[in-house]
Amino acid sequence: MAKKKRAAAKTAKPEAKEPKKVKTAKKKVKVAKPRKTVARNPKAAKTAKPRVAKASTPKTAKARKQKADKHKRPQLPGEAVAGTAQLISSEIVFEGPLFRVLRDQLIEPGGKEGIRDIIRHNGSVVILAVDRAKNKKDPWIVIERQYRHAANQFLWELPAGKLEAGEDPLEGAKRELEEETGYRAKKWKPMVEYFASPGFLGESMKVFLAEGLVAGTPHPEDDEQIEIRLVKLSDLLKAIGKGAILDGKTLTSVLFYARGRDKKRKG
C-alpha cells in the first residue's frame, strides 16, 4: 500500500503554476479630437464679364444739341422769370465822350413798372497778359498802376480799355494791350464776361487771356500816366489776400484764372 502511494506520488503530474502577472506601464496616447467643421456655403465663382465694344454711332441731332448747350450760360435755381423789359419811354439826360445817361420808363419782366437812370456804355475789354517763358508753374502777370479819380487813389490793375462803337472785342483787346503796355501776344483766348455794376451801369466787360508775349513800346493816350510791372501770380494772389488789390476787374480775372489752373492740376 505504501509502495502504491509512493508510486502514485511519483507518477502524479505536478500542478501547473499560474504565471505571475507582469505589470506593464500603460502609455496614455492622446488622440486628437477631430475639429468641428462648419459647413459653409461655397461662394459662387466670379466670372469676368466679357467687354462689349461700343459701336461708334454717328452724332444725332440730340447729341449735337447737348454739346452746344455746354457753351450756353447755365441756368441757376430760381430762374423762373426770363425775358427783357418793355420800354415805355427813354430820354438822354447826359451824353459825354465815354458814356451817356438815359432815363428809362419801363415795365420789367416780372410786371413791375418803374423809372431807371442807366449809364449806357459800348463795353470794355480786360487783358490778362501772362508770361510763362521763365516759370510755367508761377507765371508773370502784366499789371499797371495809375491814378483813378473816381476812387481818389492809385490802383493796381490789369490792362483794360473801352471799345469803340461796333469794334470787335478781340481786336479791341489787342489794341489796348499794345497801347498801354507795348506788349503783343501770339495767343489769345476769351475767359469770362461780366457786368461790373448792373444796377445802373450797362457796361459789359470781356476778359481775354493773352499768352506768348512780345515786348514793345507803349503809346498811351495823352491823359494816361501808367506804371507797368510784371508780378508773379503767387505774389499777386498774396496781394489780393491782403486786400492790396481793390480793382474789380483785376480781382475777377486773376482769381478766375487761378481757379482754372487749380482745376487742371487736380483734374
Buried (B, 14 or more C-beta within 10 A) or exposed (E): EEEEEEEEEEEEEEEEEEEEEEEEEEEEEEEEEEEEEEEEEEEEEEEEEEEEEEEEEEEEEEEEEEEEEEEEEEEEEEEEEEEEBEEEEEEEEEEEEEBBBBBBEBEBEEEEEEEBEBBBBBBBBBBBBBBBEEEEEEBBBBBBEBEEEEEEEEBBBBBBBBBEEEBEBBEBBBBBBBBBBBBBBEEBEEBBBBEEEEEEBBBBBBBBBBBBBEEEEBEBEEEBEBEBEBBBBEEBBEBBEEEEBBBBBBBBBBBBBBEEEEEEEEE
